[in-house]
Amino acid sequence: MSDHVRLDVDGPVASLTFDRPSKRNAMTVEMWSSIPALLGKAADDASVRVLVLRGGAHFSAGADIGELAALRTPAAGRRFNEVTDAAEAAVASFPKPTIAAVRGFCIGGGCELAVACDMRVAARDARMAITPAKLGVVYTHRPTKRLADLVGPAWAKQILFTGEQLDADQALRIGLVNEVADDLDARVAELAGTIAERSQVTVRAVKAIVNRIQDGADDEDDEVRRLYDHGYASPDFAEGVAAFTEKRRPDFG
């Protein structure tokens, strides 16, 4: 584990916080390596319904360049990629909804982690970029696909070709973020709270189905049909219908 990444749980919302302010939350290998285990804890915690990734004044300035400078061979680079890809995959495959609360710099590997979330909400001061072209390294396949799926291939190429920073309004225009908020913490809390109140049967099934579509599935199969069946058989469905009939808010406890 790392002293610079922590997991906190407040009711149904867990926060994975990057906490290395002296380096604008630049990610060390130790920080990257801690992410899968911390997310495993949040996934196993039945009380957690939503996960928020956040920093302090900055989301993350990306990989620690001091460590990158030591990668002198392809073998060392492959080992580094394995660590960062495992962290990104842990975020992307997290079974519950994820929100990146983006403030300040969200650069390189930091932007990779934000893109791996289901949603991104940016503060007005957010600056986002992915910068391998400034370092002479090649962005790995899975994060590249995820970026292209999010913003389209033309914008993915521009982001990766140039390494230029996008401000919050530019990021919103191209779909890199879902929203720009004047009060980031309040909006993220509101969004996370709304999702936590909804049927988790529905929410998690939607995430699973959208992820399958992104992975290339064109049609439903037995696994997806089991999600349908589970929904109709669930207490959530009974409660949702009863609440609608009785004109009250559903309680999906």
Buried (B, 14 or more C-beta within 10 A) or exposed (E): EBEBBBBEBEEBBBBBBBBBEEBBBBBBBBBBBBBBEBBEEBBEBEEBBBBBBBBBEBBBBBBBEEBBEEBEEEEEBEEBBEBBBEBBBBBBEBEBBBBBBBBBBBBBBBBBBBBBBBBBBBBEBBBBBBBBBEBEBEBBEBBBEBBBBBBEEEBBBBBBEBBBBBBBEBBBBBEBBBBBBEEBBEBBBEBBBEBBBBBBBBBBBBBBBEBBEEEEEEEEEEEBEEBEEBBEEBEBBEBBEEBEEEEEEBEBE
